[in-house]
Amino acid sequence: MKVLVVGGVAGGASAAARLRRLDEAAEIVMFERGEYISFANCGLPYYIGGEIADKEDLTLQTPESFSTRFNVDVRIMSEVISIDRAAKTVTVRKTDTGEIYKEGYDRLILSMGAYPILPGIEGVGSDKVFTLRSIPNAVRIKSYIDSLQSAGGAESGHKKYSAVVVGGGYIGVEMSENLHKAGLSVTIVEMANQVIAPIDYDMACEVHRHIESKGVRLMLGNAMRAISDDGGNLRVKLDSGEIEADMLIMAVGVLPETAIAREAGLEVNSRGSIVVNSKMQTSDPSIYAVGDAVEVVDFVTGQKTFVPLAGPANKQGRIAADNICNIESEYTGTQGSAILKVFDLTVAATGINEKTAKRLGLDYDKSFTYSPSHAGYYPGASNMTIKVLFERQSGKILGAQIVGYDGVDKRCDVIATAIRFGATAYDLTRLELCYAPPYSSAKDPVNMAGYVIENLLAGRVQNFHWHDVAGLPRDGSVTLIDTRSRSEYKKEHIDGFVNMPLDELRGRIGELDKSKPVYVTCQVGLRGYIACRILSQNGFECYNLSGGYSLYRSIFGESTALDESDVNPETQLPEK
């Protein structure tokens, strides 16, 4: 059997290695139009920032080492430019010499990946405009920064150079951190009102404040309209005006690299992603496709989608190889588990976000919890913010987002595993997770999220959310209580909420009118929950602010007043 693999890196290299392990006799040929067949794509920003000092550390396998270990005919600088499905051949062009030849196959695996989007605007072709997708891209960016700084004497304080990063996704945020670390003044320009689209606005607000606290400028709700380069600084025209920079990084997303698949008549979707079945077969049974080039099924919703991540690409490569070797293997969907370092902050997500749940009309609810990374009495604990989406009727977990410092990764991984196995909030409460004071608490943050949702599902407490606060009447028809201490309340509070500390509540309960609904807040939601349990068992209709004042303050800032007009009732997002 002869198998051709078009493209290396995550999907193609995984497929070729798995094929060899399963079939020592197969003839395997891998084509890569560049010089690198297996490299750490996700490590590229950290090479630019100097965290990874040696470019060679980004190379996982060289063509020579891969060929030696797996007996694969690795052909770098070789671009597959067309597929003849009837003849079962591909046409290959050698990118260094221009030579063109044909190669036959029994099975073909397509793993061309994706390419960075370059908007069709004026000035985008400037040599000061960069994208990041490969090792040569990273080397070019780093060399340019080095040349700027050596020419301008930045080390001696003569000039601080500047960079604009267009796009606030994973690559944009990682690049901003690493450009800042490399000594540049950095501005992120993002068309949406938040960075990191896979998380929701309410969770992104904490990230915005952290980015700005590090000295990176955020320009949200801004689209780039044009770039001009007169030989000096770049002039970047935005919706809100114009800014200057010495360089610009385009990080507005990627599109699947599938031109040869389309031209060969393989089925693709409207985005251009190759349509595959669960065995990673295309519409031609002899041709498989994996990685960023393919359409995937969202594991949670069953909807078709595009999720360019390394983990799924590796799994898909293995599955394609299994099926070529007659081993029944299926890809069961992508749930989008991802994690991001934002300076010293960590952001992680898995499953669907609230934007998706709203768009699909799902019957969902959400909870916000604040939990310490480990036992509070052991030094160094820090809070993490956890948002969990769940089905209102069954309690099935649909998605989670976590922002914090230590321990974010393992909590998100636990919830990602729970989602994969169809777990409910009740299952989260039953998980027996590792505990010692330096690592966790006896009730792990994942358990705590489960307990909070369990209480909601059982009707022991009712929540209201940050976007409901503006609509609460201040005319006395409802009772608004802040159960924090007097000192906390005096420092800052939500307009209209009166202070009644939790420890005084039982003694002052006679001051409250049972005919009026009571809305309670505290710092993170725990004291509010206890207050609601006291009040509800004394005949009050009571609601607790999920996430408490901490979440509210993260979204709206330190102001104690919020006008109803500040929240758009359609989007539930602040207008100011």
C-alpha positions as a printed NumPy array, in Angstrom:
array([[  0.   ,   0.   ,   0.   ],
       [  1.266,   3.461,  -0.93 ],
       [  0.084,   6.408,   1.165],
       [  0.836,  10.038,   0.392],
       [  0.586,  12.62 ,   3.177],
       [  0.22 ,  16.257,   2.119],
       [  1.501,  18.48 ,   4.927],
       [  3.279,  17.728,   8.184],
       [  3.083,  19.45 ,  11.575],
       [  0.31 ,  18.129,  13.876],
       [ -2.096,  16.162,  11.694],
       [  0.122,  14.938,   8.865],
       [  3.099,  13.942,  10.994],
       [  0.842,  12.119,  13.464],
       [ -0.827,  10.234,  10.628],
       [  2.476,   9.214,   9.035],
       [  3.973,   8.014,  12.332],
       [  0.841,   6.016,  13.221],
       [  0.741,   4.466,   9.752],
       [  4.282,   3.223,  10.105],
       [  3.644,   1.764,  13.543],
       [  0.663,  -0.137,  12.128],
       [  2.147,  -1.222,   8.797],
       [  5.888,  -1.719,   8.432],
       [  5.501,  -2.644,   4.752],
       [  3.564,   0.438,   3.605],
       [  5.237,   2.969,   1.323],
       [  4.691,   6.362,   2.958],
       [  5.611,   9.664,   1.323],
       [  5.17 ,  12.998,   3.124],
       [  5.185,  16.295,   1.206],
       [  5.855,  19.649,   2.882],
       [  6.184,  22.846,   0.884],
       [  8.393,  24.427,   3.552],
       [ 11.498,  23.114,   5.257],
       [  9.895,  22.102,   8.57 ],
       [  7.724,  18.992,   8.866],
       [  7.093,  18.927,  12.615],
       [  7.42 ,  22.034,  14.748],
       [  5.886,  23.633,  17.842],
       [  3.499,  26.076,  16.195],
       [  2.097,  27.106,  19.579],
       [  5.578,  28.001,  20.807],
       [  6.285,  30.608,  18.131],
       [  5.22 ,  33.712,  20.15 ],
       [  7.486,  32.636,  23.016],
       [ 10.475,  32.457,  20.693],
       [  9.802,  36.051,  19.651],
       [  9.552,  37.13 ,  23.307],
       [ 12.76 ,  35.305,  24.227],
       [ 11.176,  32.732,  26.533],
       [ 12.34 ,  30.065,  24.065],
       [ 15.875,  31.158,  23.292],
       [ 16.913,  28.717,  20.571],
       [ 14.97 ,  28.406,  17.321],
       [ 16.03 ,  24.768,  17.111],
       [ 13.985,  24.003,  20.242],
       [ 10.832,  24.625,  18.17 ],
       [ 11.655,  21.729,  15.86 ],
       [ 10.135,  18.491,  17.15 ],
       [ 11.394,  16.297,  14.314],
       [ 13.71 ,  17.101,  11.435],
       [ 13.098,  15.509,   8.021],
       [ 16.167,  13.35 ,   8.647],
       [ 15.172,  12.18 ,  12.134],
       [ 11.584,  11.486,  11.068],
       [ 12.769,   9.523,   8.048],
       [ 15.25 ,   7.516,  10.114],
       [ 12.826,   6.617,  12.878],
       [  9.685,   5.971,  10.82 ],
       [ 11.101,   5.038,   7.414],
       [  9.021,   7.743,   5.729],
       [ 10.088,   9.329,   2.455],
       [ 10.051,  12.965,   3.605],
       [ 10.095,  15.488,   0.762],
       [ 10.461,  19.063,   1.98 ],
       [ 10.271,  22.074,  -0.321],
       [  7.683,  20.088,  -2.253],
       [  4.195,  21.537,  -2.766],
       [  1.3  ,  19.393,  -3.949],
       [ -0.483,  21.655,  -6.426],
       [ -3.234,  19.354,  -7.734],
       [ -4.958,  15.99 ,  -7.302],
       [ -6.137,  13.703, -10.117],
       [ -8.668,  11.503,  -8.364],
       [ -9.394,   9.343, -11.405],
       [ -5.725,   8.498, -11.988],
       [ -4.949,   8.527,  -8.249],
       [ -1.995,  10.848,  -8.684],
       [ -0.895,  14.191,  -7.286],
       [  1.165,  16.819,  -9.058],
       [  4.105,  18.114,  -7.066],
       [  6.158,  21.263,  -7.582],
       [  9.58 ,  21.545,  -5.955],
       [  9.575,  25.031,  -4.463],
       [ 13.355,  25.436,  -4.658],
       [ 13.884,  24.366,  -8.293],
       [ 10.44 ,  24.677,  -9.886],
       [ 10.556,  21.04 , -11.065],
       [  7.109,  19.459, -11.501],
       [  6.341,  15.736, -11.341],
       [  3.508,  13.316, -10.556],
       [  3.24 ,  10.764,  -7.763],
       [  0.691,   7.94 ,  -7.527],
       [ -1.154,   6.786,  -4.41 ],
       [ -3.46 ,   4.126,  -3.031],
       [ -4.535,   6.36 ,  -0.155],
       [ -4.077,  10.108,   0.256],
       [ -4.128,  12.132,   3.489],
       [ -4.617,  15.893,   3.248],
       [ -3.229,  17.95 ,   6.135],
       [ -2.561,  21.376,   4.637],
       [ -3.619,  23.288,   7.748],
       [ -4.852,  26.874,   7.624],
       [ -3.469,  30.227,   6.54 ],
       [ -3.652,  33.634,   8.264],
       [ -6.36 ,  35.995,   7.057],
       [ -5.037,  39.17 ,   5.443],
       [ -7.87 ,  41.667,   4.934],
       [ -7.955,  43.36 ,   1.558],
       [ -7.167,  46.843,   2.794],
       [ -4.727,  49.485,   1.673],
       [ -1.163,  48.998,   2.914],
       [ -1.432,  45.424,   4.136],
       [  1.457,  44.439,   1.847],
       [  3.979,  46.62 ,   3.708],
       [  7.16 ,  44.841,   4.818],
       [  6.394,  46.101,   8.327],
       [  3.187,  44.041,   8.424],
       [  3.645,  40.477,   9.685],
       [  1.655,  37.284,  10.261],
       [  2.656,  34.357,  12.455],
       [  2.044,  30.797,  11.339],
       [  5.465,  29.194,  10.809],
       [  9.06 ,  29.223,  12.002],
       [ 10.171,  31.461,   9.084],
       [  7.408,  33.94 ,  10.085],
       [  8.707,  33.965,  13.664],
       [ 12.325,  34.39 ,  12.592],
       [ 11.356,  37.294,  10.338],
       [  9.501,  39.066,  13.171],
       [ 12.296,  38.522,  15.681],
       [ 14.942,  39.675,  13.204],
       [ 12.966,  42.821,  12.464],
       [ 12.643,  43.665,  16.169],
       [ 16.364,  43.049,  16.668],
       [ 17.212,  45.296,  13.733],
       [ 14.999,  48.073,  15.061],
       [ 16.518,  47.978,  18.493],
       [ 20.132,  47.692,  17.351],
       [ 19.716,  50.559,  14.892],
       [ 17.872,  52.859,  17.309],
       [ 19.811,  52.227,  20.482],
       [ 16.715,  51.156,  22.386],
       [ 18.881,  49.509,  25.031],
       [ 20.289,  52.875,  26.024],
       [ 16.837,  54.406,  26.254],
       [ 16.961,  56.442,  23.035],
       [ 13.646,  55.154,  21.745],
       [ 10.968,  52.663,  22.712],
       [  9.607,  51.053,  19.567],
       [  5.94 ,  50.246,  19.139],
       [  3.811,  47.508,  17.686],
       [  0.142,  47.223,  16.825],
       [ -1.469,  43.796,  17.048],
       [ -4.694,  43.569,  15.063],
       [ -6.865,  40.843,  16.566],
       [ -7.438,  39.881,  20.193],
       [ -7.639,  36.107,  19.806],
       [ -5.185,  33.563,  21.195],
       [ -2.327,  34.469,  18.847],
       [ -2.976,  38.202,  19.173],
       [ -2.9  ,  38.127,  22.978],
       [  0.144,  35.838,  23.116],
       [  1.978,  38.03 ,  20.61 ],
       [  1.11 ,  41.162,  22.59 ],
       [  2.631,  39.692,  25.74 ],
       [  5.779,  38.596,  23.948],
       [  6.252,  41.828,  21.996],
       [  5.907,  43.659,  25.312],
       [  8.496,  41.321,  26.824],
       [ 10.791,  42.041,  23.867],
       [ 10.729,  45.706,  24.854],
       [  8.079,  47.178,  22.548],
       [  5.149,  49.403,  23.404],
       [  2.101,  47.37 ,  22.338],
       [ -1.473,  48.202,  21.312],
       [ -4.131,  45.547,  20.655],
       [ -6.811,  46.563,  18.156],
       [ -9.926,  44.376,  18.223],
       [-13.158,  44.851,  16.285],
       [-15.284,  43.124,  18.948],
       [-15.902,  44.501,  22.432],
       [-13.698,  41.831,  24.015],
       [-10.566,  39.747,  23.527],
       [-10.541,  35.927,  23.366],
       [-13.828,  35.185,  21.607],
       [-14.26 ,  31.631,  23.017],
       [-14.954,  33.12 ,  26.459],
       [-17.876,  35.405,  27.266],
       [-17.727,  39.14 ,  27.808],
       [-18.257,  38.889,  31.555],
       [-15.188,  36.653,  31.877],
       [-13.129,  38.687,  29.408],
       [-13.472,  41.862,  31.503],
       [-11.03 ,  40.519,  34.077],
       [ -8.594,  39.749,  31.251],
       [ -8.952,  43.28 ,  29.857],
       [ -8.013,  44.823,  33.196],
       [ -5.039,  42.496,  33.563],
       [ -3.696,  43.245,  30.075],
       [ -3.969,  46.978,  30.67 ],
       [ -2.321,  46.652,  34.092],
       [  0.758,  45.282,  32.327],
       [  1.055,  48.354,  30.137],
       [ -0.518,  47.016,  26.94 ],
       [ -3.082,  49.363,  25.404],
       [ -6.459,  47.907,  24.428],
       [ -8.567,  49.456,  21.673],
       [-11.773,  47.398,  21.649],
       [-14.697,  47.932,  19.272],
       [-12.254,  49.247,  16.68 ],
       [-11.834,  48.049,  13.116],
       [ -8.69 ,  48.719,  11.112],
       [ -9.495,  50.517,   7.849],
       [ -6.129,  51.222,   6.189],
       [ -2.37 ,  51.163,   6.662],
       [  0.039,  53.69 ,   5.212],
       [  3.821,  53.382,   5.126],
       [  5.786,  56.441,   4.045],
       [  9.145,  54.945,   4.94 ],
       [  8.905,  56.013,   8.575],
       [  6.335,  54.75 ,  11.031],
       [  3.282,  52.859,   9.916],
       [  0.107,  54.924,  10.2  ],
       [ -2.828,  52.676,  11.086],
       [ -6.267,  54.119,  10.406],
       [ -9.014,  52.872,  12.745],
       [-12.674,  53.633,  13.261],
       [-11.696,  55.87 ,  16.168],
       [ -8.791,  57.671,  14.543],
       [ -5.196,  56.915,  13.673],
       [ -2.225,  55.472,  15.547],
       [  1.445,  55.11 ,  14.608],
       [  3.66 ,  52.065,  15.036],
       [  6.982,  50.643,  13.909],
       [  5.405,  47.292,  13.035],
       [  2.027,  45.566,  12.828],
       [  1.024,  41.965,  13.499],
       [ -2.074,  40.686,  11.687],
       [ -3.813,  38.148,  13.94 ],
       [ -7.443,  38.296,  12.866],
       [ -7.871,  34.557,  12.369],
       [ -7.216,  31.774,   9.885],
       [ -8.982,  30.045,   7.009],
       [ -8.607,  26.405,   5.913],
       [ -5.947,  25.788,   3.246],
       [ -8.04 ,  23.685,   0.883],
       [ -7.61 ,  24.983,  -2.679],
       [ -6.374,  21.658,  -4.081],
       [ -9.277,  19.819,  -2.433],
       [-11.844,  22.178,  -3.969],
       [-10.214,  21.987,  -7.387],
       [-10.232,  18.179,  -7.189],
       [-13.994,  18.223,  -6.604],
       [-13.929,  17.095,  -2.99 ],
       [-16.87 ,  18.317,  -0.913],
       [-16.161,  21.473,   1.076],
       [-18.474,  23.659,   3.145],
       [-19.21 ,  27.361,   2.75 ],
       [-16.135,  28.316,   4.765],
       [-13.956,  26.135,   2.538],
       [-13.343,  23.395,   5.124],
       [-13.132,  19.857,   3.761],
       [-16.185,  17.786,   4.702],
       [-15.222,  14.467,   6.306],
       [-17.028,  11.625,   8.036],
       [-16.189,  10.296,  11.498],
       [-13.428,   8.151,   9.978],
       [-11.834,  11.31 ,   8.515],
       [-12.733,  10.218,   4.98 ],
       [-13.598,  12.87 ,   2.435],
       [-16.259,  12.505,  -0.252],
       [-13.665,  10.351,  -2.06 ],
       [-13.185,   7.153,   0.02 ],
       [ -9.517,   6.95 ,  -0.982],
       [ -8.765,  10.421,   0.359],
       [ -8.664,  11.402,   4.037],
       [ -8.31 ,  14.875,   5.547],
       [ -7.273,  15.992,   9.03 ],
       [ -6.387,  19.057,  11.069],
       [ -7.214,  22.699,  10.496],
       [ -8.351,  22.014,   6.932],
       [-11.447,  20.012,   7.927],
       [-14.97 ,  20.659,   9.155],
       [-15.629,  19.169,  12.585],
       [-18.685,  18.465,  14.717],
       [-19.087,  20.394,  17.96 ],
       [-19.15 ,  17.669,  20.611],
       [-21.641,  19.524,  22.815],
       [-24.147,  20.825,  20.258],
       [-23.697,  18.471,  17.297],
       [-23.369,  21.502,  14.996],
       [-20.774,  21.603,  12.19 ],
       [-17.966,  24.04 ,  12.958],
       [-14.322,  25.045,  12.456],
       [-11.929,  24.655,  15.395],
       [ -8.233,  24.932,  14.451],
       [ -6.473,  23.374,  17.46 ],
       [ -3.415,  21.123,  17.734],
       [ -5.011,  18.497,  20.001],
       [ -7.857,  17.607,  17.634],
       [ -5.457,  17.614,  14.654],
       [ -3.208,  15.042,  16.317],
       [ -6.149,  12.8  ,  17.18 ],
       [ -7.574,  13.062,  13.662],
       [ -4.229,  12.072,  12.104],
       [ -4.157,   8.938,  14.23 ],
       [ -7.776,   8.095,  13.383],
       [ -7.194,   8.466,   9.634],
       [ -4.189,   6.136,   9.855],
       [ -6.196,   3.589,  11.849],
       [ -8.938,   3.455,   9.232],
       [ -6.487,   3.187,   6.341],
       [ -5.099,   0.133,   8.15 ],
       [ -8.618,  -1.295,   8.648],
       [ -8.834,  -0.487,  12.355],
       [-12.269,   0.86 ,  13.234],
       [-11.693,   4.287,  14.713],
       [-13.959,   7.345,  14.869],
       [-13.55 ,  11.016,  15.688],
       [-16.391,  11.912,  18.032],
       [-16.227,  15.694,  17.868],
       [-14.338,  18.73 ,  19.092],
       [-15.276,  20.51 ,  22.318],
       [-12.778,  23.352,  21.934],
       [-10.758,  22.849,  25.11 ],
       [ -8.101,  25.554,  25.114],
       [ -5.869,  27.476,  27.488],
       [ -3.996,  30.748,  27.224],
       [ -1.244,  32.449,  29.211],
       [ -1.873,  36.204,  29.535],
       [  1.275,  37.427,  31.265],
       [  0.903,  35.737,  34.679],
       [ -2.854,  35.188,  34.3  ],
       [ -4.337,  31.966,  32.901],
       [ -7.516,  31.747,  30.824],
       [ -9.062,  28.374,  29.976],
       [-12.283,  27.239,  28.338],
       [-14.01 ,  24.055,  27.276],
       [-17.37 ,  23.257,  25.705],
       [-19.683,  26.011,  24.516],
       [-19.896,  29.602,  25.713],
       [-23.007,  31.614,  26.51 ],
       [-22.991,  33.352,  23.132],
       [-23.364,  29.963,  21.458],
       [-26.038,  28.798,  23.906],
       [-28.083,  31.944,  23.194],
       [-27.637,  31.656,  19.428],
       [-28.856,  28.043,  19.448],
       [-31.766,  28.792,  21.778],
       [-30.669,  26.252,  24.373],
       [-32.498,  26.01 ,  27.702],
       [-29.455,  26.735,  29.836],
       [-28.447,  28.488,  33.016],
       [-25.077,  29.626,  34.356],
       [-23.207,  29.916,  37.612],
       [-20.23 ,  31.986,  38.722],
       [-18.021,  30.874,  41.572],
       [-14.831,  32.216,  43.1  ],
       [-12.586,  29.579,  44.625],
       [ -9.014,  29.629,  45.961],
       [ -6.393,  27.682,  44.045],
       [ -5.519,  25.796,  47.226],
       [ -6.326,  25.872,  50.945],
       [ -6.637,  29.466,  52.083],
       [ -4.519,  28.932,  55.191],
       [ -1.574,  27.691,  53.099],
       [  0.486,  30.617,  51.721],
       [  0.085,  31.76 ,  48.135],
       [ -3.547,  30.91 ,  47.42 ],
       [ -5.281,  33.039,  44.781],
       [ -8.882,  33.102,  43.622],
       [-10.023,  31.792,  40.265],
       [-13.262,  32.848,  38.59 ],
       [-15.269,  29.905,  37.234],
       [-18.252,  30.221,  34.924],
       [-20.175,  27.038,  34.172],
       [-23.036,  26.625,  31.687],
       [-25.498,  23.789,  32.25 ],
       [-28.836,  22.463,  31.007],
       [-31.594,  23.909,  33.132],
       [-33.585,  20.668,  33.419],
       [-30.943,  17.934,  33.616],
       [-27.956,  19.811,  35.02 ],
       [-25.751,  18.455,  32.214],
       [-22.558,  20.493,  31.892],
       [-22.34 ,  22.353,  28.572],
       [-19.227,  24.462,  29.001],
       [-16.887,  26.191,  31.401],
       [-14.556,  29.178,  31.457],
       [-11.948,  29.835,  34.135],
       [ -9.765,  32.884,  34.73 ],
       [ -7.117,  32.895,  37.439],
       [ -3.571,  31.989,  38.322],
       [ -2.484,  28.649,  39.821],
       [ -4.552,  25.546,  39.164],
       [ -6.739,  26.881,  36.348],
       [ -5.486,  24.261,  33.909],
       [ -6.289,  21.212,  36.011],
       [ -9.788,  22.47 ,  36.944],
       [-10.662,  23.131,  33.315],
       [ -9.261,  19.73 ,  32.339],
       [-11.455,  18.032,  34.946],
       [-14.559,  19.787,  33.61 ],
       [-13.521,  19.038,  30.008],
       [-13.333,  15.359,  30.95 ],
       [-16.711,  15.578,  32.666],
       [-18.273,  17.083,  29.52 ],
       [-16.761,  14.316,  27.356],
       [-18.503,  11.72 ,  29.504],
       [-21.839,  13.553,  29.662],
       [-21.563,  14.528,  33.313],
       [-24.065,  16.658,  35.21 ],
       [-23.546,  19.095,  38.067],
       [-24.456,  16.274,  40.426],
       [-21.493,  14.305,  39.066],
       [-19.167,  17.246,  39.763],
       [-20.148,  17.14 ,  43.432],
       [-19.242,  13.433,  43.604],
       [-15.775,  13.698,  42.067],
       [-13.051,  12.626,  44.474],
       [-10.128,  14.84 ,  43.532],
       [ -6.634,  15.023,  44.98 ],
       [ -6.286,  17.194,  48.058],
       [ -3.432,  18.526,  50.117],
       [ -3.185,  22.144,  51.342],
       [ -0.548,  23.23 ,  48.782],
       [ -2.673,  21.953,  45.874],
       [ -6.37 ,  22.256,  46.602],
       [ -9.077,  22.386,  49.243],
       [-11.059,  19.5  ,  50.669],
       [-13.909,  20.802,  48.526],
       [-12.136,  21.384,  45.226],
       [-13.214,  24.358,  43.056],
       [-14.791,  21.847,  40.657],
       [-16.808,  20.338,  43.524],
       [-17.843,  23.83 ,  44.606],
       [-19.112,  24.682,  41.126],
       [-21.143,  21.472,  41.235],
       [-22.589,  22.276,  44.674],
       [-23.676,  25.748,  43.555],
       [-25.437,  24.381,  40.47 ],
       [-26.996,  21.535,  42.49 ],
       [-28.524,  24.114,  44.845],
       [-29.932,  26.028,  41.877],
       [-31.385,  22.885,  40.3  ],
       [-32.933,  21.819,  43.62 ],
       [-34.516,  25.241,  44.114],
       [-32.64 ,  25.925,  47.349],
       [-31.584,  29.293,  45.961],
       [-32.495,  31.486,  43.007],
       [-29.903,  33.596,  41.233],
       [-29.935,  36.889,  39.433],
       [-27.036,  38.098,  37.313],
       [-24.902,  41.177,  36.724],
       [-26.924,  42.121,  33.639],
       [-30.148,  42.064,  35.694],
       [-28.947,  44.661,  38.213],
       [-29.724,  47.719,  36.097],
       [-33.339,  46.617,  35.676],
       [-34.068,  46.224,  39.377],
       [-36.516,  48.93 ,  40.556],
       [-35.224,  51.466,  43.053],
       [-38.74 ,  52.601,  44.019],
       [-39.089,  50.479,  47.131],
       [-41.13 ,  47.714,  45.467],
       [-38.238,  45.275,  46.042],
       [-35.651,  45.035,  48.812],
       [-31.97 ,  45.321,  47.833],
       [-29.474,  44.096,  50.45 ],
       [-25.67 ,  44.033,  50.543],
       [-24.61 ,  41.455,  53.14 ],
       [-20.932,  42.37 ,  53.26 ],
       [-19.282,  44.025,  56.252],
       [-19.723,  47.739,  56.866],
       [-16.144,  48.452,  55.825],
       [-16.56 ,  46.582,  52.529],
       [-19.814,  48.376,  51.819],
       [-18.408,  51.792,  52.671],
       [-15.493,  51.285,  50.301],
       [-17.717,  50.571,  47.287],
       [-21.16 ,  49.143,  46.582],
       [-23.925,  48.944,  43.986],
       [-26.246,  51.903,  43.915],
       [-29.547,  51.221,  45.703],
       [-28.361,  48.275,  47.819],
       [-28.505,  48.885,  51.565],
       [-26.03 ,  47.348,  53.957],
       [-27.231,  44.563,  56.265],
       [-24.188,  42.43 ,  57.229],
       [-24.847,  38.695,  57.161],
       [-24.035,  38.178,  60.825],
       [-26.723,  40.741,  61.772],
       [-29.385,  39.394,  59.409],
       [-31.228,  37.065,  61.805],
       [-31.509,  39.817,  64.405],
       [-32.736,  42.393,  61.885],
       [-35.018,  40.218,  59.804],
       [-38.045,  41.99 ,  61.3  ],
       [-36.985,  45.16 ,  59.434],
       [-37.78 ,  43.478,  56.101],
       [-41.16 ,  43.275,  54.34 ],
       [-42.125,  39.698,  53.41 ],
       [-44.402,  40.979,  50.662],
       [-41.414,  42.264,  48.67 ],
       [-38.869,  40.148,  46.783],
       [-35.361,  40.441,  48.252],
       [-32.272,  40.731,  46.055],
       [-29.031,  39.998,  47.877],
       [-25.387,  40.594,  47.047],
       [-22.111,  39.962,  48.823],
       [-18.5  ,  39.819,  47.635],
       [-18.453,  36.537,  45.665],
       [-21.873,  34.944,  46.245],
       [-21.265,  32.763,  49.319],
       [-22.596,  35.108,  52.022],
       [-25.451,  35.973,  49.673],
       [-26.339,  32.287,  49.43 ],
       [-26.339,  31.906,  53.212],
       [-28.516,  35.018,  53.498],
       [-30.968,  33.615,  50.947],
       [-31.215,  30.357,  52.861],
       [-32.04 ,  32.283,  56.048],
       [-34.58 ,  34.5  ,  54.305],
       [-36.291,  31.824,  52.221],
       [-36.841,  29.659,  55.318],
       [-38.439,  32.675,  56.961],
       [-40.963,  33.143,  54.174],
       [-39.152,  35.569,  51.852],
       [-38.827,  35.341,  48.073],
       [-35.076,  35.78 ,  47.676],
       [-32.481,  36.034,  44.872],
       [-28.677,  35.918,  45.118],
       [-26.319,  37.853,  42.798],
       [-24.228,  35.164,  41.077],
       [-20.558,  36.036,  41.364],
       [-21.39 ,  38.842,  43.779],
       [-19.836,  42.267,  43.773],
       [-16.488,  40.897,  42.526],
       [-17.95 ,  39.935,  39.149],
       [-20.039,  43.113,  38.971],
       [-17.003,  45.287,  39.668],
       [-14.927,  43.385,  37.096],
       [-17.476,  44.3  ,  34.423],
       [-18.492,  47.828,  35.42 ],
       [-15.486,  49.107,  37.344],
       [-15.477,  50.814,  40.697],
       [-18.513,  53.042,  40.166],
       [-21.205,  52.576,  42.811],
       [-23.951,  53.7  ,  40.434],
       [-25.273,  52.126,  37.256],
       [-27.999,  53.6  ,  35.111],
       [-30.492,  51.267,  33.497],
       [-29.495,  52.674,  30.112],
       [-25.975,  51.342,  30.599],
       [-27.04 ,  47.789,  29.745],
       [-28.391,  46.831,  26.358],
       [-31.408,  44.559,  27.026],
       [-30.849,  42.656,  23.77 ],
       [-27.178,  41.773,  24.215],
       [-27.078,  42.044,  28.028],
       [-23.785,  43.863,  27.605],
       [-22.838,  47.25 ,  29.033],
       [-22.983,  50.107,  26.585],
       [-20.386,  52.114,  28.489]])
